[in-house]
Amino acid sequence: MSALTASPDQTQAILGQVAQELGVSESEAMAEGLRTLLEKNLHVVQARIFEIRGRYGVASVEDLEDRYRQGTLDEASSWRDLQALDHLEYRTERLQQLISALP
């Protein structure tokens, strides 16, 4: 049974089994699972940010935009990375907010 195809009742039963096996409450098991999922996603996003920043030698979207204004970077060849970096930086903030909101 896949987690993607499990019914809510099946998911609840699995959560109960996991919590019992680990000796934690269901809410603790759920929070830890969510934290792990969010942190995994954050790691993937941060790796992609590191890759893009390294490619252009910048620390942020603002630095990349500054390079455009200074004429030291060809916008035509890098605009997709600029958009991706902007989105990934937003995604990082959002994931960090979600992690901070967990108990």
N, C-alpha and C positions, 0 to 999 in steps of 0.2 A: 504494500500500500504506500503510495507516494504522498508526501505532505501536501502536494498540490491537488491531489484528488481525494483526500480524506474529508469526510463530512465534519461539521463542527463537533458533533458528538464523538466521532473517532479521535479528533484532535484533542478534545478535552480528556478523553480516556488515556491517550498517550501521555499527555501532560501529567496526569495523575500518577501514572506508572513511573515516569521519569522522576518526578518529585519524590515519590516514595522510595525509589531505588537509591536516590542521592541523599535522602534524609533532609530534604528542604521542603518548604511550602510550595504550593503551585505558583503563587505569585513571585516567589524568589526564583524559581526555575524559569518562569516566563521572563522576568526582568533580566536575568543573566543571559538567557538566549537572545533576547532583543539586543542587549549590550554587545554581545559577541557578533551578531549579525551587522549591527551598525559600525562597530570598530573594524570589521573586515571590509565593509564597503568604504569606510574612511581611508583605510590603508591603500586600497586600489586607486581611489581618487587622488590621494597624496602622491602616489607613485607616478601617475600620469602628469600631475602638476610639476613634479620634479623633472620629468622628462622634457616637458615643454620649456620650462624656465631654463634648464641647462642648454637646450638647443639655441636659445637666443641670449643667454647670459644676463637674464633679468631676474628680479625678485618678485615681480607682481605684474598684473595687467597694466597698472599705471606706468611702470617702467617700460613695458612694451610700447604703450601709446606714446611715451616720451621719445622713444627711439624713432617712431614714425614722424613725430613733429620735428625732430632734429635732422631727419633725412638720412639716418644711419641704418635704416632697415627698409627693405622693399615691401611695401604693403601688399602688393599683388601676390607675392609668394608666401605670405604669412598670415593673412587675415583669418583663415580658418583656425589656425592655432590661437590667435587672439580671442576669437569667439569661444573656442573650447576652454581656454584658460579662464576666461571670465566666468563661464558656466561652472567650471570645476572649483573655482574659488568660492562661488556662491554655495555650491554643493557641500564643500568642506564646512562652511559656517553652519549650514542647516543640519548636517550630520552631528556636528559638535553640540548644537543646541538640543537635538534629540537625545544624545547620550547624556547630557547634563540634566535633562528632565527625568531620567530614570531614577527610581529609588535606590 
